[in-house]
C-alpha cells in the first residue's frame, strides 16, 4: 500500500498510544497502568500472530456459529415500500448477541497471558452471559460486576450466568448501574492484578480495549461485505446500527469506512433528548474523560457524569466508544437517535412481520430506518445489524406493548 | 501566564528535614458533608497537627477510591459541591493560613471541563500548592502535567507496589513536589499498610529520586503513622478521617454539632504518632 493510500484511510486509527484524533488514550490511575501495559503487549503479540487468528476462527465457526447470515427482510421491505432492507443476523450467534465475538477473542488473549481468572462488567447481562460462557468453555474462573438495580431487572441473565458458573458481584456504589459496575470492576482488578484479566464488553476503556474489541467485532462487517457482494454484486448504500458503547456498530462500520457507503449510528433518545432523560452521548453530551478514555459523555456543568436513561439496558451508558466520537467529529458517520417509544414500535413490527424478535437495542436501529426508508428508491440497499435477540426484553416490553394495544 | 511562586511544599519539607521529623498529610473531600462544616474542619487541621492538606475535588466516578472516599465524594456533591466551590474554600482558607500546603486531589474530567489553563490560573491564585490527578498517568502528561510544570505548580506522581523499576523511570520523569507511594495494591482505605514492604519500596524510591516521599492508602491508626513516618517523609491519612466525618452524621446525612470536633480529635491523635513530635 502506498503512503498516500495509508494517509487517506480512516481504518488505521488509533495511533500507538490509542488516540483517535483527540479521543481515546489511557486515562487510568498509575496503579492500573502496569496491567494495561501488560494487556497492550499481549494484544499486540496476538494481533500479529496468524495462529491466534486461526484459533479464533475455529471457535467462530464451530462454537459461535459464524458466519451469521445476511438476510433480506422481505416483508419489512414490502411493508415500507422503499429501499431494500437486509439484516446482518448477529442475534443468531451462540448466547444471542454480538457480544460473544469480542469475548472469545479476549478470552484467548487472557489464556495466552496465562491468566486463570476473568472479570467483566455487564449492564443488561448479555456481555456477562457471553463472558461466563467463554469461561465455562476455557475453564476460567469468572466474576461479573453488575449494578444492583440491573441484577433485579435482568434476572434471567443473572440466572444464566450463575448456571454457567460465574460469580455475580452486585454493585451498590454510585447509581448501581452499568457505569458503576465498570468503576467497581476496575477497582477490583487493581487489587487482583497478578491473576485476573478484565474482559471489557464494549469499544470503550483505556487503550488497547477500544481497538482490540473493535478488531474482534469487525468480523461482522467483513462478512457483510462478502455476503452483500454475493447477493447483490455491489456494496450497500447505507449501513445502520444502534449505539450504546458502540461495539456492534463499529464492528459493522469499520470495514466500510473507506468505501462509498453512507453510515448511520442510532443512539438511544430515551424519553427524548430534550427531556434530559436519554443515553445519546453524541447528540446530547460533550467531550470528557471517563473509564480510561476521552470521549463524548453525558455530564453536568461541573463535569460530573450524569445518569443515562434508555428502555434498553444495553444502551443505558453515559459514554460512547472514542472511535465513534472521532467519526462523529470528522463527519464520516451520521449519528441520530430513536426514542423508547419508537423502539417499542419497531420491536413489535419486526416480530410480527419477520418472525424475528429483536433485542431492544437493534429495535432502535430499525426505528430510525422506519423514518427514512420509505422515501429511498427501490434499488437502495440498507444493511442493519440485528445485533441481539429480544427474549431477554420480554418481561420489560410486554406490559408496555399491551398498553400500546400492540398485543 | 500566572506562575506559582509560594513553594509551601518545599518550605515544609526543608523545615521538617532540619528538625529531623516527618509530615502528617490529612485528606478530606471539599464540601463533605457540607461547605461550612468542611471549611471549619479544613481550617482546624493545622492546629491539630496536620502539616499538609490533601483536598479532594469531588467526582461522581472516583475510580481509584474505596467505599469511604466514594461516599464522601457523593456527600459533597449532594450538598452542592463543585470544582468552583472547592477553589472558593482554598481562597477562604488562605485568608487566615499562609503556610500549610494544600494539594488538590481528584480526577481529570471536572478539570478538563473547567478548562486546563483557567484551572491552573485559579488554582495558583486561590493558593493551592500542587495537584494529584489520579487518572492522568505519564502517558497523558500533555494534558495537565506539562502545563502545570510550565507554571511551576507541583504535579505529584503516584507509584504503587506494582510499579516496576523500568516503569518508575517513566513515572518520575515529570514528577515534582513529592512522590506519593500507594502502599497497597488496591483502592483507598481497604487494607492495612504493610510496613515491611513499604520500607523496601521507600528505600528503592530514594535511590531513584531526591523528592520527598509520602505514603498513603491503608494508614488508619496512630501506630501506622508512627511506623510510616519513621521511614517516609510523610504519612497521608484519608479514609479514616472521612469515616470519622461519616460516623458523626445524623440519619439524613447532615452534620451534627460534634462532627467538627470529633474529626479534629482523630487528627490530633494521629498527629501524636508522627516521628520526632
Interface residues (C-beta under 8 A of the other chain):
Chain A: X17 X25 X26 X27 X28 X29 X30 X31 X32 X33 X34 X35 X37 X173 X174 X179 X180 X183 X186 X187 X190 X191 X193 X287 X288 X289 X290 X291 X292 X294 X297 X299 X301 X302 X303 X304 X305 X306
Chain B: X59 X60 X61 X62 X63 X64 X65 X66 X67 X70 X74 X77 X82 X83 X84 X107 X108 X109 X110 X111 X112 X113 X114 X134 X135 X136 X137 X139 X140 X157 X158 X159 X160 X162 X163 X164 X167 X171 X182 X184 X185 X186 X187 X190
